[in-house]
Amino acid sequence: MATLLNGVEIQAHLTSLNNWEQDGNTIKTVKTFDGFPSAIAFISQLVEPAELAGHHPDITISYNKVTLSLTTHDAGGLTQQDFAMAARIDQMS
C-alpha cells in the first residue's frame, strides 16, 4: 500500500503543480477549454497515462470545463501517486 503524505509534504508538492488545491483527502484542478469537443479530447488523452499508472482521476465535465480530482482510495488519502498523476496531467494541458 502507498504511504500517506503529511500536511507539509502535501503543501510542498502543491507548489510544483499548476492550479491544484487540496480539498480534504483529494487534490483538485479545473481545466478550461475552447468548447465541449476540446474538453472531451483532453479527457481522451488521459486514458492511456492513467491506465499505465494504474491511477485514475475522478472527472466531471461541464461543457468546456473539466474538473479533475485525485486521491489514493486504498490508502485513504493523498500519496505520491496523486502528485505524479497531477504532474502528468499538467504536462498534457
N, C-alpha and C positions, 0 to 999 in steps of 0.2 A: 504494500500500500504506500502511496505517496505521502510525504511528510508535509503537514500543515505549516504554512508560513505564519510568523508572528506579525504583529502590527507594524513594527519597524521595517521588517523585510518587505511587507506589502507596500508600504509607502515608498520605499526605495525603488521597488520595481515599477510602481506607477509613474515615477518621474521619467522613466525611459520610454514611456508609451505616449501616443498622440490621442488626447481627449478621452482617456479611460478614467472611470472613477469607481471607487468602491461603493457597493450597495449591500451592506450586510456581509454575507458569505459569498458574494459574487463581485465581479468587475464587469462594468457595462460601458458601451460606447454607442453612439448613433452616427451612422454614415448617411450622408445626403447625396442623392444622385440627380441627374437631369430629369429623369422620369421613371415610370414603372419598369420599362424594359431594361434600363441600365441597372436598376436595383436588383432585378432578377438575375441578370448576367453576373453581377458581383457574387450573389449567393451561389450560383452555379460554379463559380471559380473556387468557392470554399470547400466543395465536396472532396476533392482529391487530397488537399493538405489535411483536412480534418480526419479523413479515413486513414491516411498514412500515420498520423499522430495518435490515432485511436482516442481522440479528444474532440468532442463536438459542441459547438456553441448552441445556446438557445437563441432562436431567431424570431423576430417579429417584424413584419413588413407592413408599412403604412404608405401606400403609393410610392413616393420616391425616397422614403426614409427606412433604413434598416437598423433595427436595434439588436445588438449582439450582447449576450451575457455569457460569462464563463464562470464555472466553478467545478471543482472535482468532487462529484457526488459521493463516490465511495470513501473519500477521505473526510467528507463533511465540511468542506471549506476550500480555501484558496491554497494552491500548491504551485510549484514551479511550472507544472504543465499548463496552467491557466495563462501565465505570463508568457511562456514560449508561444502558445497559440495566439495570444493577443498581438505579440510582435510580428508573427507571420501575417495576421490579418492587416496590421498596419502597413506592411510591405506591399500588400496587394491593392490597397486603396490610395 
